[in-house]
Amino acid sequence: MDLHQLYVFTKVVEHKSFSKAAEDIFLSQSTVSSHIHALEKNLNVQLFDRVGRENILTPHGERLYQWAQKLLLLKDQALLDLKGGQQELRGMLRIAASSVPGQFMIPKMVKLFRDQYPNALFRINQSSSKNTVDKVLNGSVDFGVLGDKYESDKLKYIPLLKEKLVLITSNQVNIAGPVDIHDILQYPFIMRNSDSGTNAILERLLKKNKISKDQLNIIAYTDSSQSLIQFVMQDIGISIISEIAAKEYALQNQLKMYEINGFDEERYFYLVYNLQKTQSILGKLFIEQALDLV
């Protein structure tokens, strides 16, 4: 059984797509298809049912996927033992991250990890907290970093960093701080999209203060904390955002940052991984060292 074919097979499983798997591992789609057909011919079983645009695992495919993960991990362990050092570890780690950790945490974590394992390659996917969890659950990434928890028996969360949300305004706005949550109702407001962890915490704050979301003068929604900050700096509206994302801009006097009266809810950024997914040696090392990398 060809280990490279098994590796290609696992990528097709995780992406549910020949074309996306090909893009991930830098092969042509025809090469990926050839590897899968060769594997099916060698094993004399059908591994996928082609249903519409998706490739669904057959029962044989599901069993092979479990064995393939174990065999590929065993290969990594053997190479590590023979080469006699972790510096020789190589491979790709796929991380999904929500907006704030994607911009303000992941770069530092990658740098510190690559200082130890210079042959590690990273593929970073930045999206909402909800999309991050979905990618971890479907196996298309190795783990995620996000600012809210979505409970599932399949998921393990590791708290990385504690922080809080703050109000930000342009330098043209003058508010006597700390700010009462009711004070923000009179200003145009920039809102994170509904799948973000920041949005989930803000909605809990509004509910606690018996404020309907409709009472906010929302003028724009955005997926990106960077875009949100630019909206605020241009005096288009005010917003509530992670203190980590706002602090550097406030220190450089590019915007104003305020604490919110009665808003004492602190949140964590978490590393999350799928308990049912077999991690590579590099993946296990990243998970084990995540707290030290922040």
Solvent accessible surface area in square Angstrom, and as a share of the most:
residue,aa,sasa,rsa
1,M,121,0.54
2,D,68,0.35
3,L,71,0.35
4,H,86,0.39
5,Q,29,0.13
6,L,0,0.00
7,Y,76,0.29
8,V,0,0.00
9,F,0,0.00
10,T,6,0.03
11,K,20,0.08
12,V,0,0.00
13,V,19,0.11
14,E,11,0.05
15,H,41,0.18
16,K,92,0.39
17,S,16,0.10
18,F,20,0.08
19,S,56,0.36
20,K,120,0.51
21,A,0,0.00
22,A,5,0.04
23,E,120,0.54
24,D,5,0.02
25,I,24,0.12
26,F,145,0.60
27,L,56,0.28
28,S,59,0.38
29,Q,97,0.43
30,S,79,0.51
31,T,48,0.28
32,V,0,0.00
33,S,27,0.17
34,S,69,0.45
35,H,40,0.18
36,I,0,0.00
37,H,102,0.46
38,A,43,0.33
39,L,0,0.00
40,E,23,0.10
41,K,174,0.74
42,N,95,0.49
43,L,55,0.27
44,N,135,0.69
45,V,41,0.24
46,Q,94,0.42
47,L,0,0.00
48,F,1,0.00
49,D,60,0.31
50,R,113,0.41
51,V,92,0.53
52,G,79,0.76
53,R,238,0.87
54,E,82,0.37
55,N,18,0.09
56,I,71,0.36
57,L,36,0.18
58,T,12,0.07
59,P,103,0.65
60,H,92,0.41
61,G,0,0.00
62,E,96,0.43
63,R,166,0.61
64,L,17,0.08
65,Y,28,0.11
66,Q,94,0.42
67,W,152,0.53
68,A,0,0.00
69,Q,14,0.06
70,K,116,0.49
71,L,62,0.31
72,L,25,0.13
73,L,26,0.13
74,L,109,0.54
75,K,77,0.33
76,D,35,0.18
77,Q,81,0.36
78,A,48,0.37
79,L,78,0.39
80,L,41,0.20
81,D,112,0.58
82,L,146,0.73
83,K,104,0.44
84,G,67,0.64
85,G,26,0.25
86,Q,85,0.38
87,Q,102,0.45
88,E,77,0.34
89,L,14,0.07
90,R,153,0.56
91,G,34,0.33
92,M,48,0.22
93,L,1,0.00
94,R,10,0.03
95,I,0,0.00
96,A,0,0.00
97,A,0,0.00
98,S,7,0.04
99,S,3,0.02
100,V,4,0.02
101,P,1,0.00
102,G,11,0.10
103,Q,49,0.22
104,F,56,0.23
105,M,9,0.04
106,I,4,0.02
107,P,77,0.48
108,K,109,0.46
109,M,1,0.00
110,V,27,0.16
111,K,128,0.54
112,L,60,0.30
113,F,0,0.00
114,R,101,0.37
115,D,91,0.47
116,Q,72,0.32
117,Y,7,0.03
118,P,57,0.36
119,N,52,0.27
120,A,2,0.02
121,L,96,0.48
122,F,32,0.13
123,R,78,0.29
124,I,71,0.36
125,N,61,0.31
126,Q,85,0.38
127,S,29,0.19
128,S,14,0.09
129,S,1,0.01
130,K,76,0.32
131,N,64,0.33
132,T,0,0.00
133,V,4,0.02
134,D,53,0.28
135,K,54,0.23
136,V,0,0.00
137,L,61,0.30
138,N,74,0.38
139,G,8,0.08
140,S,20,0.13
141,V,9,0.05
142,D,14,0.08
143,F,0,0.00
144,G,0,0.00
145,V,0,0.00
146,L,0,0.00
147,G,3,0.03
148,D,21,0.11
149,K,85,0.36
150,Y,55,0.21
151,E,141,0.63
152,S,39,0.25
153,D,144,0.75
154,K,87,0.37
155,L,14,0.07
156,K,91,0.39
157,Y,27,0.10
158,I,34,0.17
159,P,66,0.42
160,L,14,0.07
161,L,59,0.29
162,K,107,0.45
163,E,12,0.05
164,K,58,0.25
165,L,5,0.03
166,V,2,0.01
167,L,0,0.00
168,I,0,0.00
169,T,0,0.00
170,S,1,0.01
171,N,64,0.33
172,Q,124,0.55
173,V,22,0.13
174,N,125,0.64
175,I,27,0.14
176,A,96,0.74
177,G,47,0.45
178,P,78,0.49
179,V,1,0.00
180,D,58,0.30
181,I,4,0.02
182,H,94,0.42
183,D,52,0.27
184,I,0,0.00
185,L,44,0.22
186,Q,135,0.60
187,Y,48,0.18
188,P,51,0.32
189,F,1,0.00
190,I,0,0.00
191,M,1,0.00
192,R,12,0.05
193,N,45,0.23
194,S,81,0.53
195,D,59,0.30
196,S,3,0.02
197,G,3,0.03
198,T,5,0.03
199,N,4,0.02
200,A,25,0.19
201,I,2,0.01
202,L,5,0.03
203,E,66,0.30
204,R,112,0.41
205,L,5,0.02
206,L,4,0.02
207,K,167,0.71
208,K,134,0.57
209,N,45,0.23
210,K,186,0.79
211,I,10,0.05
212,S,53,0.34
213,K,61,0.26
214,D,136,0.70
215,Q,96,0.43
216,L,11,0.05
217,N,71,0.36
218,I,42,0.21
219,I,81,0.41
220,A,21,0.16
221,Y,118,0.45
222,T,14,0.08
223,D,97,0.51
224,S,33,0.21
225,S,0,0.00
226,Q,63,0.28
227,S,39,0.25
228,L,0,0.00
229,I,0,0.00
230,Q,74,0.33
231,F,61,0.26
232,V,0,0.00
233,M,45,0.20
234,Q,124,0.55
235,D,70,0.36
236,I,74,0.38
237,G,7,0.07
238,I,3,0.01
239,S,1,0.01
240,I,3,0.01
241,I,0,0.00
242,S,0,0.00
243,E,36,0.16
244,I,44,0.22
245,A,0,0.00
246,A,0,0.00
247,K,95,0.40
248,E,97,0.43
249,Y,32,0.12
250,A,22,0.17
251,L,137,0.68
252,Q,104,0.46
253,N,117,0.60
254,Q,68,0.30
255,L,5,0.02
256,K,59,0.25
257,M,63,0.28
258,Y,28,0.11
259,E,101,0.45
260,I,11,0.06
261,N,78,0.40
262,G,59,0.57
263,F,24,0.10
264,D,119,0.62
265,E,62,0.28
266,E,93,0.42
267,R,16,0.06
268,Y,85,0.32
269,F,1,0.00
270,Y,28,0.11
271,L,0,0.00
272,V,0,0.00
273,Y,39,0.15
274,N,10,0.05
275,L,99,0.49
276,Q,121,0.54
277,K,24,0.10
278,T,46,0.27
279,Q,13,0.06
280,S,44,0.28
281,I,19,0.10
282,L,7,0.03
283,G,0,0.00
284,K,85,0.36
285,L,20,0.10
286,F,0,0.00
287,I,20,0.10
288,E,130,0.58
289,Q,34,0.15
290,A,0,0.00
291,L,105,0.52
292,D,119,0.62
293,L,4,0.02
294,V,42,0.24
